[in-house]
Amino acid sequence: PVSMSFGRLAILGVGLIGGSLARALRERGAVESVVGCGRDRGNLERALELGVIDAWTHDPLEAVRGADIVVVAVTLGATADILARIA
């Protein structure tokens, strides 16, 4: 059982790592809702269909607004830009 839970999780980069983490946290009841952020609309819509995320956006700042926890799961080359945009 999870002893700590969060309301809203923002996953920046809903790929294999980000999506797997979101799914695991949801299955364990550690998060109430998950918003995903990424560049590929098809991947985001698929994650929504699979129940990995509850909502999605292409805008990192929108994704992190109101989040209790933020996970950055983008490629190394995109990390600096993402962090600068949400700072």
Buried (B, 14 or more C-beta within 10 A) or exposed (E): EEEEEBEBBBBBBBBEEBBEBBBEBBEEEBBEBBBBBBEEEEBBEBBBEEEBBBBBBEEBEBBBEEBEBBBBBBEEEBBEEBEEEBE
